[in-house]
């Protein structure tokens, strides 16, 4: 009788352990200071990455690729993204996180489009890479 109860209890507890992780920004760790955001040479990948300062000078609708930290969740899919040159507001739908969690101290890359019609300009993110 004890052997048949143990698998039943395990089947009931395992889904509860996975249900808590919905992805998004997990603010357990503090982001690194802006001067410490150099992450080293990455070859041809660096050619596609721009800084926030450069991105803000682009035209409306420009494709943006940034590397830095997601430092704040402002609610309603709005986040603050920072690199060594500054900060920019982003709009990241939950579907883009795809269940992954991002902490402020993790260096990530985001791809999206610049929306200069909003004040201040925002990046509408369609892809995140850790």
C-alpha positions in Angstrom: 0.0 0.0 0.0 2.9 2.4 0.8 4.4 1.9 -2.6 1.3 2.9 -4.5 0.8 6.2 -2.4 4.4 7.5 -3.0 4.1 7.8 -6.9 0.7 9.5 -6.4 2.1 12.1 -4.1 5.0 12.7 -6.5 2.6 13.2 -9.4 0.7 15.8 -7.4 3.8 17.8 -6.3 5.8 18.0 -9.5 3.3 20.3 -11.5 3.2 22.7 -8.5 7.0 23.1 -8.6 6.9 24.1 -12.3 3.9 26.3 -12.2 5.6 29.2 -10.3 8.1 30.0 -13.1 6.3 32.3 -15.7 9.4 34.0 -17.0 10.1 37.8 -17.1 12.3 40.0 -15.0 13.4 38.5 -11.7 14.7 41.3 -9.5 16.7 39.2 -6.9 20.1 40.5 -7.9 21.3 44.1 -8.4 22.5 45.1 -11.9 26.2 45.8 -12.4 27.3 49.5 -12.5 27.3 51.0 -16.0 31.1 51.2 -16.1 31.3 47.4 -15.7 29.2 46.5 -18.7 32.1 45.5 -21.0 31.5 41.9 -21.8 34.5 41.2 -24.0 35.1 40.6 -27.7 32.6 38.3 -29.5 33.8 38.5 -33.1 31.4 39.3 -35.9 28.5 39.4 -33.5 29.8 42.8 -32.2 29.3 44.3 -35.6 25.5 44.1 -35.3 25.3 45.4 -31.7 24.9 49.1 -31.2 24.7 51.2 -28.0 21.6 52.9 -26.6 23.2 56.3 -27.5 23.5 55.2 -31.2 20.0 53.6 -31.2 18.3 56.9 -30.0 19.8 58.7 -33.1 18.3 56.1 -35.5 15.1 56.8 -37.5 11.6 55.6 -36.4 11.1 51.9 -37.2 14.8 51.2 -37.4 15.9 47.6 -36.4 17.8 47.8 -33.1 20.2 45.2 -31.5 21.4 46.1 -28.0 23.4 44.3 -25.4 23.1 45.2 -21.7 20.9 44.6 -18.7 17.1 44.6 -18.1 17.1 46.6 -14.8 13.5 47.5 -14.0 9.9 46.2 -14.6 7.5 49.1 -14.9 4.4 46.9 -15.5 2.2 46.3 -18.5 5.2 44.7 -20.5 7.3 47.9 -20.0 10.9 47.5 -18.9 14.0 49.7 -18.5 17.1 48.4 -20.4 20.6 49.8 -19.7 24.0 49.6 -21.3 27.2 51.5 -20.7 25.9 54.5 -22.6 22.5 55.0 -21.0 19.0 53.7 -20.5 16.0 53.2 -22.8 12.4 52.1 -22.2 11.4 48.8 -23.9 8.2 47.0 -24.5 8.6 43.2 -24.1 5.5 41.0 -24.4 5.5 37.9 -22.1 5.6 35.7 -25.2 9.1 37.0 -26.0 10.4 35.8 -22.7 9.1 32.3 -23.6 9.1 31.3 -19.9 12.7 32.3 -19.3 13.6 34.6 -16.4 16.1 37.4 -16.7 17.8 38.9 -13.7 19.2 42.5 -13.6 22.8 41.2 -13.3 22.6 39.0 -16.4 24.0 40.4 -19.7 21.4 39.9 -22.5 20.9 40.9 -26.1 17.6 42.3 -27.4 16.4 42.8 -30.9 13.5 44.9 -32.0 12.4 48.1 -33.6 12.7 51.7 -32.5 9.4 53.6 -31.9 10.2 57.3 -31.9 6.5 58.2 -32.0 6.3 57.6 -28.3 7.9 60.1 -25.9 10.5 59.1 -24.8 11.4 56.7 -27.6 11.0 53.0 -26.9 12.3 49.7 -28.3 9.6 47.2 -29.2 11.5 43.9 -28.5 10.8 40.8 -30.5 13.7 38.6 -29.5 15.9 38.1 -26.3 19.1 36.2 -26.1 20.9 35.4 -22.8 
